[in-house]
Each structure stands twice: as C-alpha cells, then as structure tokens.
C-alpha cells in the first residue's frame, strides 16, 4: 500500500481529486465587492524557488455570501452547546467555505492561509487559522458559534492528497488560542502525526489532541486525548517547539506561578513563571521537566531562601561579588526567618524584567527597606548591590499601598553596611 513520505521537509502526496462545489448565480454584496479590491494579497511561491508574485482575491463571492448566511442562521437556531448532530451543520458550512477559499489560494501558497480569516470575519464567521510552518500543506481552521460563547468549537483539518484538498472535522471543548504542528513519524501505519492544543473559554483549561494519518492519506485517527486537559493552570502560554532539532516537536508551556512563602510580592510585581516541557513517549505526550524561568525576582527569592537556611556559600553565588554574602549576617538576613519576612514593595517601573526591586525585611533587627540592584551576567540574573532606603516611597513620592512604614528612625547605613536602630 502506498504511503506518504517526506520530500525535503515537504509532503509527498497521492493521486486523487474531489469535485468542486457548484457555482451560484447570486450577485455579491457591495461590501464583499469592496473586500475583493482590499484583499489583493501578495502570495509567495515558496522559499526554495525564486519569489513569484501572484495576486489573490476571494473567489465566487455570491456563493460565499449564501453559505455564510445559512451558517449564521443555523448557528442562531442551534440548541445546547454540542457541536454534533444537527448542530454540526452550521460548522460544516464554515468548513466548506474555508475549503473553497483555501483551494483558491492553491497548494503552493497555503503558507498564506491566514489571509482567508479576513474574508471569513467579513462574512460574520469567527475563526482561528493556523498553518504548519515546516509543512505548510497542513492547515487548521477552528470555527466557533458567534452567538453562543459556551458552545463547543469544531476544528477542520485540511491537507492535500494529489490535487484533492481534503477536509476532516474534530470537535474541541473550547477551541480558543489553538496551536498546531504536524510531523513525519517514519512509521508506515501512521506516517504523519498532527498535534493540536487549545483551551476552553470557561476555565481556560488546555486540551491536547493528537491524530495520526492513515497510510492511504485519506483521513486522521485520534490517538491521544485527555478530557480532563493538561494540568497547566490559568494564564498558561503554550507553543510547539522542536527543542532538539529532530523535526518532531515538543510542547512547551509557560505558566504563572506563586511567590515563595518567604517573599510577599506586590500586586503589580512580575510573577514567577514555570516552564513545563512535554515530550512524546510510547504512551503519548508526558511531562518531562518543570523549571522556574530565571528573572530578577526569582534570583532575589532564592537569595532570601538560601540565607534563611544559613547557606551563605550558595547565596554568594547569586551575587556579582560573592564576598558580600558575609555582610548578610550583621543585617539579620540569615538564619530562621518567619513567613513573609521579606516583601517586595514595588519594582522598576515600565518593565517585566526590573533591574532593581524595593524590598522590606522584617526581622529581629527591626523593619528596614532596601533597594536591591540586579544585573544580567553571562545569562544569569545576579544581585549587584543593596542600598538601605528606610521608609521607602514609590516613584511618585507616596507610601507603598498595604505596607507598614518603619516606626523607628532611619538608618544611615550605606549599601552593604549594617542597619542599626
């Protein structure tokens, strides 16, 4: 049985052709006629050849208008949140409309598939469109009910088999922020895999779906799906990335984390971020690694934690001048510390990577405010200096909200010196 095989990181396709949809005799609306002129897009033939300029405009606008009108009518009348049964007919009209637009682009120009979103939006059909950056002959179009935000979404997979642009639907829980990647597996029974991650609109939970192409190239089978979704939490940013260059992607997520109990963060402070890496194994994608993304705040937090453990040697490795770690004992920063002994009052404004933090320490030696200065050194954030700033004010000259100012007289200690009261 013939199978798909890669050809210089592109797709070898099989013969076959699907009959095109019939044309309609209805005239296009004035708005869509205007859109034709506005959407004279420049399409490139591909990086392996000399760039050939070709203009593109939406085809058969009268048919597109009729299909979109029927789709919107059916979306309004859909009952419940399901995208199956009779409810699917509205989504299928969107899928067929997208297929008509993609076919008009032509197989060499599918890398420009996101251009059709402008047309679909103008027709009142909200979609997200993704094209594989390495294998651009694979396109994903996600359709949602424009009148019911809680309804399921439907993703349409498009790929070429010979001259036939094939289409297959997949139901998603939410379909928000979809990201996809297709890769060659080298396995004859499933030559290509298609990974899609998307999230729900209600709880922002991400779901991963992996499909495998049949040897004939006719359709895709779902090989991995967890209805509970990936345990990433709210606010995660998820991407596909080929981390080791083997042309098989990993899934990487950056997830907002919480502050260490040793340090209280301010409301406006940049939050710590965890980086989670999922890799494909024998049982599907699994979590391989979790690490904290280095930042000025995580460096300071680790510094405070190591001092609380009286580990000045490792704390010194977080300083530009490790010898300054010896000063921390006289400042009362070492040894057992209560929860929330440190609090970040505010940070350098206007940046998510602040080079200084205004912090407050409350310990056996009283309450003191410090300006911690950090700088990147060979890819690591290190503490360069600290300056005593008791009764610190915000850049605008007011006391930080929710903080308790020092009640004793100011210390005149200089950077790195002890603060006596």
N, C-alpha and C positions, 0 to 999 in steps of 0.2 A: 504494500500500500504506500503510495507516495506521501511524503510528509513535508512540512515547512522546514527550510533550513536557512540560516543566515547568509547574507551575501554582503561582505564588507560593512557590517553593522546595519544592514538594511534588511528588508524582508523579501524572501523568495515566495512568490505566490503561485497558486494553481489556477488552472483554466476555469472558466465559468462566467456567466453573465446573467444578471437579473433584469427583467423587462422594466423599463422606466414607467413612472406613473403617467396617466394621460393628461394632456393639457386641458385647461378650462378656457371658455370663451369670455369670461368676465373681465372687465377693464380694471386696471389698478387704480387705487385711490390716489388723489393728488399728493398726499404725504409720502406715500411709497414711491411715487414718481420722483419726488424731490430727493428721496433717500438714494435712489439709483445714482443720481449725479453726485451726491455727497460721499458715496461709498465706492468711488473708483479707486480701488486699492492696488498697491504695488505688490506683486507676488513674485518671490524669487524661486528659481527652478531648483536650487539646492547647492550646498557648499562644495560638492565635488565637481561642479561644472561652472563655466563662466556664467555670471549672473545675467539672466534674460528677463527683461521687464515685460510683464503682462498685466493689463488692467482687468479688474473683475467687478462685476455688478450682479446683484441678486437676479436669478432667472425667474421667469414666469410669475410675476408678481400677483397677477389676478388669482392664480391657484393658491399661492401662499396666503393671500388675504382670506380666501374662503376656508381654507384649512384652519387658520388661526381663529377665525370667528366661531367655527364649530367647536374647536378645542375649548375656547373660553366658555361657551355655552354649557358644555358638558362639565367643565370644572365647577361652574356655579351650581349645577344640579347634583354633583356627586354627594353621596350620603356617607357619613362616617369618615374616618381618617385613612382607611385602607386604600391602597393603590392597585388592588386586584379586582377581578370580576368586571362588572360593568364600569366601575370607576377607572379602570385602566384605559378605556377607550380615549379619554381626553389626553392622557400622557402619550398614548401611541400616535396620536395626531401630531404632537410636538416632535416625537422621534422621527416621523416620516418627513415633517417639514425640515428638520435639521439634516436629514439624509439627502434631501433634494438640494439643499444649499451646499453640502459637502461635495456632492458629486459635481456640482458646477465649478467648484474650485479645481478639481482634477487631482488625481493621485500624486503627481509630483509636488503639488502645492499644499498638501494637507498640514504642513507646519504652520500655515496661516489660518488654520481652522478657527482660532478665537475670533477672527474677524466676523464670523456669522452671528456672533452674540448681539451685535448692534442691530442686525435685521430682526432677530427673534425678539429683542427687547422692544423694538418699534411696533411689533405686532402684538405686544401685550403678553408675551410668553417668557417669563423669567427663567433663565437657565444659567448654569455654570459650564464652561467648556474647557477641557484640558487635552493637551496633545503630548504624546511622549517625546521628550527632547532628543532621545537617541534613535528611537524607531518611530518617526512621525507618521507612519501609516496606520497608527492606532490612535483613535480619538474617543474621548468620553464626553458625552453631553448629559448633564443632570437636569431633569425637569421637576419643577415643584408647582403645586396648586397655588395660583396667585391670590386666591380668595380664602384660603384656609391654611394658616401657618402651622397648624398641628398635624396636617396630613402627611403621610409618607411621601417620599420622593422616589423617582424612578430614574435610574441611570441607563443610558443607551450606549452600548459598545459598538464601535464602527471599525471595521478592518477590511482590507482588500483580499479577495481571492480571485486571482486573474483580473478581469475587468469588472468584477462584481463587487460593489461596496456593500458589504453585508452589515446587518444590524441585529442586535440582541439586547433585550431588556433585563435589568437587575433591579430589584426593589431594595431601597435603603430606608433605614429608620428615620433619618433626617435629611441627609444629602447636603448638609452645609459644609462649606470650605473643603471640597473634595480635592484630594491629591492622588495621582496615579503614576504607575510605572509598569512597563512591560519588559520582560527579559527572556532571552533564549535559554532553555534549560538543558539542552543536549539529550533529553530523554525522548525516545521515539514515540512513546504512548502519550506524551503531553509536551510537545515541542516548545510551547511558549506558556509563560505564566503572566497573569495580569493582576497586579495588586492595587487595591483602591482603599483609601482611608477617608472617612467622612465623619461628621458629628451630627448629633441631634440638636434641634433648636431649643428643646425644653431644658435639659440638664447639661448640655454641652459635652456629652459623653462621646468619645470617639469609637468608631467601629471599623474593623479591618475585614475586608473581603478579598480573598484570593481565588482566582479562577484559572483553569488550565484549558488550553486549546486542544481539541480533538486532533488526531493525526491527519484527518482529511481536511482540516481547516474550516469545517462547516459551522461549529458552534463551540461555546465555552461551558465547562462544568465547574461549579463551585467546589473548591477543595478545602477551603478554610473560612469559617465564620463563627464568631462567638457572640451570641445575642446579648451577653452582658457587657460587651465592649471592652476596650482597653482601659486599664485602671490608671488613668493619667491625671484625673482631677480637672478642675475648671481652669480655663485660660491657657491650655497647652497649645503650643505651636508645633505642628508635625510636618515633616518633609521626608521624601525619599532621597537617599544619597548613596552613591557607590563608594564606600569608605576605603575599600582595599583594591579597587581597580579590576575586579574580576567580571565586570559587566552584569553582576547580579546585585541589586540594590539592598541596602539595609534601611530600616525605618528608624528615624531619629526624632525624638520629641524633647522640647524644652518646656519644662513645667514650673510655674511659680511655686516656690517653697515657702516655709515659715522660718522666722528668726530663731536662732538658738535661744534657749531659756535664759542664758547668761546675759543676753543683749536684747533690750527692748528697742524695736525700730519705730520710727515716726511714720505717720500716715503717708507722707509724701516721699519717703525714702525708697530708692530702688530695692525691690525684693530679691532675695536669693533665688537662684534658678537651678533646678536639677536637669541634667542632660541624661536622657534614657535612650539606650540603643537596643533595638530589637533585630535579631538576625534570623534567617530562615534555617530551620533544622529539620530533622526527619519527621517531626510531628507538627511542622508549621513554624510560624514566627514565634520566637520566645525572647524574653528579656535577657540580654547578655550583660549589660553594665549600667550602673547608675553612678553619676558623679556630679559634684557641685561645680557649676561654671565659675571659674575664678573671677573675682571682682574686688574692688576696694573694700566693700562691706564684708564679704566673706573672709578676706585677709584679716581685717580687724577682729571679726568674731572669733576666728581661730586663734589669734593672738591672745585675746582675753581668756579663751578656754584653756589654752596651754599654761598661762600664768596662774589660773585658778588651780591647776594641777601641780603648780610649783615646778613646771618644766621649762626653766628659763633657757636651756640649751636649744630646744626646738623652737621656742618663741623667738629666740635670737635669729633664727634662720628666716624669719619674716621681716627682719629689719635690714635696711640698707647698710647700717653699721651694727653688726651683731653684738658688739661690746656694750651698746646702750642697754641691753637687756639687764645688765647689772643694776641699773638705776631703778628698776621697777619695784624692787623690794622696799626701798625707802619711801616710795609713793603709795604703798599699801595696795598694790595691784596683785600681789602674789598670794598664794595660799587659798584656803577655803573662802569662797565668795557666795553670798546669797543669790537666789534667782533675781534677775533684773538688776544686778549690781551696776551694770552698765546700761545706759540708754543713749540712743542717737537722737539728738535734738533736731538737727537738720543737716543737710549736706550742701556741697557746692551746687548752686542753682543752675538750671538750664542744661543739665547733662545726666544721663543714666550711668555714667562712669566717673563719679566725682573724684577729684584729686585731693579733697580734704573733707573731713567729717567733723562736726562739732558734737562732742560726746560729753556725757556726765557720768562720773563714777561716785557711787555712794558706798562707803565702807567704814572701816574702823577709824580712819583718819579724817572722817567728815565727808562733805559733799564738795566736789571740785569739777569744774568744766574744763575740757581740753579740746584743742584743735589738733586733730590727727592728720598729718600730711602724708600722702601716699604718692608713689610714682611707679610706673611700669619699668621693670629691669629684666631684660632678656626674656620677655614673655610672662613674667610674674609680677603681681602687684605686691610691693613691699612698703613698709612704713618708713618714711624718711626722717620724720621728726614729730615731736609733740610740743605744744605750747599751752601753758596754763592761761585759761580765759574765764575765770570765775564769774558767775552771774552773766553768762553768755547771752547775748541778744541775737535776734535774727538779723539778716542783712538789712531789713527795714528799720531796725532800731528798737523792736519790741521784744518782750519776753516770749520764748517759745511756748506755744499753747500746750497746756497739760503738763507743764514741768514745774518743779518746786525750786525756786531760786535758793542759792546758798544764803544762810542766815548769819554767818559769821563774816568777819572782814575778809577782804580779798587777799589772796596770796600773791606775793610778788615774785614767785618762782619763775625762772626762765625755762625755756624749752629744755627738757631732760632733767631739770632740777627737782628737788623735793618741795612739796607744798605743805607748809606748817601752819597751824592755826592756834 
